[in-house]
Amino acid sequence: MKNPKFLFPLFGLLFLSFGFYSKVSSGVNSLQQQSPFSYLPTSTTHQIIKHSFYALSYNEKYEQAEWVSYFLRSSDEGIGHFKRPRFKDDPKVVTESAASDNYKKSGFDRGHLCAAADMRFSKVAYDETFFTSNISPQKHNFNDGIWKKLEEKTRYWAQKYNGIYVVTGGILQKGLPTIGFEKVAIPSFFYKILYCNYNGKYKMIAFLVPSKKSHEPLNSFVVSVDVIEKMTGIDFYPQLNDAIENDLERKSDYKAWAF
């Protein structure tokens, strides 16, 4: 048996080291979770734009983003009440984002992809959601209906799971109808993919929602991420370990999420 006088300081050192490691690891994870750029999808257009709190891949052919990606924080960080600004062109889009005037008298809302309500923790974050690169044509009964319901549920999950990563956009395909003088495409479907690592457990869920009025429950729109990847040609979470990514993206089970 080793000298107990030697073992006591050794155990103490191990205890302190473990405690320090846990705090550092927790801090690193916390910082990683709050970075909006940790899990960016691939881009079919190679035009990725980064704003302060979200990123997007702009598709000039369809005059909108093929995806918008961001980290949705818990509302514990505060909710500001800011004056709603006008929509404006995105100065970072090299090919120029579609003008807001394309939507005038079109019968379509300027539908946010990154919802303004998701960015109410600061005025800068909120105002940046009004770039025209962050909008897509949506009928009002969809935008203010089932899509709003999904956005609200997403904020609920962000609160419950201490923040989640969000990727969202319209399904952009050949032959879509358009609005305006710049021919902004009208998606027939919109998707939203959510990912988090809560208490050491990976969770992912994807929604594919027809762009029309609906009273169906949200879980009826759940699909696998693989389905959306095949429709878009986008790899949504390439940073994940391949085994984890493949396992999460092939599933369409919503039972792990609190509906």
ZIBEL-V639264 format. One record per residue. N is the residue number from 1. SS is DSSP state (H for helix, E for strand, L for the rest). PHI is phi in whole degrees, 0 to 359 (* if undefined). OMEGA is omega in degrees with one decimal (none if undefined). Layout:
BEGIN
n: <N | N>
ss: <SS | SS>
phi: <PHI | PHI>
omega: <OMEGA | OMEGA>
END
This chain:
BEGIN
n: <1 | 2 | 3 | 4 | 5 | 6 | 7 | 8 | 9 | 10 | 11 | 12 | 13 | 14 | 15 | 16 | 17 | 18 | 19 | 20 | 21 | 22 | 23 | 24 | 25 | 26 | 27 | 28 | 29 | 30 | 31 | 32 | 33 | 34 | 35 | 36 | 37 | 38 | 39 | 40 | 41 | 42 | 43 | 44 | 45 | 46 | 47 | 48 | 49 | 50 | 51 | 52 | 53 | 54 | 55 | 56 | 57 | 58 | 59 | 60 | 61 | 62 | 63 | 64 | 65 | 66 | 67 | 68 | 69 | 70 | 71 | 72 | 73 | 74 | 75 | 76 | 77 | 78 | 79 | 80 | 81 | 82 | 83 | 84 | 85 | 86 | 87 | 88 | 89 | 90 | 91 | 92 | 93 | 94 | 95 | 96 | 97 | 98 | 99 | 100 | 101 | 102 | 103 | 104 | 105 | 106 | 107 | 108 | 109 | 110 | 111 | 112 | 113 | 114 | 115 | 116 | 117 | 118 | 119 | 120 | 121 | 122 | 123 | 124 | 125 | 126 | 127 | 128 | 129 | 130 | 131 | 132 | 133 | 134 | 135 | 136 | 137 | 138 | 139 | 140 | 141 | 142 | 143 | 144 | 145 | 146 | 147 | 148 | 149 | 150 | 151 | 152 | 153 | 154 | 155 | 156 | 157 | 158 | 159 | 160 | 161 | 162 | 163 | 164 | 165 | 166 | 167 | 168 | 169 | 170 | 171 | 172 | 173 | 174 | 175 | 176 | 177 | 178 | 179 | 180 | 181 | 182 | 183 | 184 | 185 | 186 | 187 | 188 | 189 | 190 | 191 | 192 | 193 | 194 | 195 | 196 | 197 | 198 | 199 | 200 | 201 | 202 | 203 | 204 | 205 | 206 | 207 | 208 | 209 | 210 | 211 | 212 | 213 | 214 | 215 | 216 | 217 | 218 | 219 | 220 | 221 | 222 | 223 | 224 | 225 | 226 | 227 | 228 | 229 | 230 | 231 | 232 | 233 | 234 | 235 | 236 | 237 | 238 | 239 | 240 | 241 | 242 | 243 | 244 | 245 | 246 | 247 | 248 | 249 | 250 | 251 | 252 | 253 | 254 | 255 | 256 | 257 | 258 | 259>
ss: <L | L | L | H | H | H | H | H | H | H | H | H | H | H | H | H | H | H | H | H | H | H | H | H | H | H | H | H | H | H | H | H | H | L | L | L | L | L | L | L | L | L | L | L | L | L | L | E | E | E | L | L | L | E | E | E | E | E | E | L | L | L | L | E | E | E | E | E | E | E | E | E | L | L | H | H | H | L | L | L | L | L | L | L | L | L | L | E | L | L | L | L | L | L | L | L | L | L | L | H | H | H | H | L | L | L | L | L | E | E | E | E | L | L | L | H | H | H | H | L | L | L | H | H | H | H | H | H | L | L | E | H | H | H | E | E | E | E | L | H | H | H | H | H | H | H | H | H | H | H | H | H | H | H | H | H | H | H | H | H | L | L | L | E | E | E | E | E | E | E | L | L | L | L | L | L | L | E | E | L | L | L | L | E | E | L | L | L | E | E | E | E | E | E | E | E | E | E | L | L | E | E | E | E | E | E | E | E | E | E | L | L | L | L | L | L | L | H | H | H | H | E | E | L | H | H | H | H | H | H | H | H | L | L | L | L | L | L | L | L | L | H | H | H | H | H | H | H | H | L | L | L | L | L | L | L | L | L | L>
phi: <* | 287 | 300 | 298 | 294 | 280 | 293 | 300 | 294 | 295 | 297 | 297 | 296 | 298 | 298 | 294 | 297 | 297 | 297 | 294 | 300 | 298 | 293 | 296 | 300 | 299 | 295 | 297 | 299 | 297 | 294 | 296 | 294 | 267 | 278 | 283 | 245 | 289 | 228 | 281 | 290 | 285 | 238 | 279 | 249 | 60 | 237 | 266 | 248 | 247 | 260 | 299 | 229 | 207 | 235 | 211 | 247 | 273 | 246 | 298 | 301 | 254 | 56 | 190 | 283 | 280 | 204 | 235 | 232 | 198 | 261 | 268 | 282 | 291 | 290 | 300 | 281 | 111 | 235 | 272 | 242 | 250 | 292 | 289 | 277 | 282 | 290 | 218 | 299 | 276 | 293 | 269 | 280 | 299 | 275 | 74 | 282 | 300 | 292 | 299 | 296 | 301 | 272 | 299 | 55 | 270 | 85 | 238 | 286 | 276 | 281 | 296 | 269 | 278 | 298 | 301 | 293 | 281 | 238 | 271 | 276 | 202 | 293 | 299 | 299 | 296 | 297 | 293 | 286 | 262 | 289 | 290 | 289 | 257 | 234 | 212 | 297 | 222 | 296 | 300 | 290 | 269 | 300 | 263 | 244 | 296 | 291 | 297 | 298 | 291 | 298 | 294 | 294 | 297 | 294 | 298 | 293 | 300 | 291 | 292 | 254 | 61 | 101 | 217 | 273 | 235 | 234 | 211 | 172 | 264 | 280 | 260 | 223 | 298 | 86 | 289 | 294 | 226 | 231 | 77 | 287 | 259 | 56 | 285 | 291 | 254 | 297 | 274 | 222 | 237 | 235 | 214 | 239 | 241 | 218 | 208 | 237 | 251 | 54 | 81 | 248 | 282 | 224 | 214 | 212 | 229 | 236 | 235 | 242 | 300 | 279 | 202 | 299 | 206 | 243 | 290 | 293 | 301 | 293 | 285 | 258 | 287 | 225 | 282 | 297 | 304 | 299 | 289 | 297 | 293 | 286 | 252 | 76 | 253 | 263 | 275 | 226 | 292 | 285 | 289 | 307 | 304 | 294 | 293 | 301 | 298 | 294 | 290 | 280 | 273 | 270 | 228 | 268 | 259 | 292 | 282 | 250 | 278 | 273>
omega: <-179.2 | 179.5 | -179.7 | 177.8 | 178.0 | -176.8 | -176.4 | 178.3 | 178.5 | 177.6 | 179.4 | 179.0 | 178.8 | -179.9 | -179.7 | -179.8 | -179.9 | 179.2 | 179.5 | 179.6 | -179.5 | -178.9 | 179.2 | -179.8 | 179.9 | -179.8 | 179.6 | 179.2 | -179.2 | 179.4 | -180.0 | -178.1 | -176.7 | 174.9 | -179.2 | -173.1 | -177.1 | -173.7 | 179.6 | 175.9 | 171.5 | -179.1 | 177.3 | -175.8 | -178.3 | 175.0 | 179.5 | -178.4 | 176.9 | 170.1 | -173.2 | -171.8 | 173.6 | 177.6 | 178.6 | 172.5 | -175.0 | 178.3 | -175.8 | -178.6 | -177.4 | 176.9 | 176.2 | 178.3 | 173.0 | 170.2 | 169.5 | -175.8 | 179.5 | 174.1 | -179.6 | -175.7 | 171.9 | -179.0 | 176.9 | -177.1 | 175.7 | 178.8 | 179.6 | 176.8 | -172.8 | 175.6 | -178.3 | -179.7 | 173.6 | 173.2 | -179.7 | -179.9 | 178.7 | -176.9 | -177.0 | 179.7 | -174.7 | -178.4 | -178.6 | 177.9 | -177.7 | -179.0 | 179.0 | -178.1 | 176.4 | -175.3 | -177.0 | 178.0 | -179.2 | -174.6 | -178.9 | 173.3 | 167.4 | -172.7 | 177.1 | 169.4 | 166.4 | -174.6 | 177.6 | -179.4 | 177.3 | -173.7 | -176.5 | 178.0 | 174.8 | -179.0 | 178.7 | 179.9 | -179.0 | -176.7 | -178.4 | 178.2 | -178.9 | 167.9 | -176.3 | 174.0 | -176.3 | -179.2 | 179.6 | -178.1 | 177.6 | 172.2 | -174.3 | -177.7 | 171.8 | -178.2 | -178.0 | -178.1 | -174.2 | 179.7 | 176.2 | 179.1 | 178.4 | 176.8 | 179.4 | 177.8 | 177.8 | 176.9 | 175.8 | 179.2 | 177.7 | 177.6 | -175.8 | -174.5 | 175.3 | 176.3 | 179.1 | 173.4 | -177.1 | 168.0 | -175.4 | 178.6 | 174.7 | 174.2 | -175.1 | -176.5 | 178.7 | 173.7 | 179.2 | 173.0 | -176.1 | 172.1 | 170.6 | -176.6 | 177.6 | 176.1 | 176.9 | -176.3 | 177.9 | -179.6 | 175.6 | 179.0 | 171.1 | 179.7 | 173.8 | -178.9 | -176.1 | -179.4 | 173.0 | 173.5 | -173.4 | -178.7 | 177.4 | -179.7 | 177.5 | 179.2 | 177.2 | 177.4 | -178.4 | 178.8 | 173.6 | -169.3 | 174.7 | -176.3 | 179.5 | 179.3 | -179.7 | 174.1 | 179.6 | 176.7 | -176.4 | -176.7 | 177.9 | -179.8 | -179.4 | 175.5 | 174.3 | 175.6 | 178.8 | 178.9 | -178.6 | 177.5 | 178.9 | -179.4 | -172.7 | -174.0 | -177.5 | 171.9 | -167.5 | -179.2 | -177.0 | -178.6 | -178.5 | 171.2 | -173.7 | -178.3 | 178.5 | -179.3 | -178.3 | -179.5 | -178.0 | -171.9 | 179.6 | -174.2 | 174.1 | -178.2 | -177.2 | -173.1 | 179.2 | -178.7 | -177.1 | 179.0 | none>
END
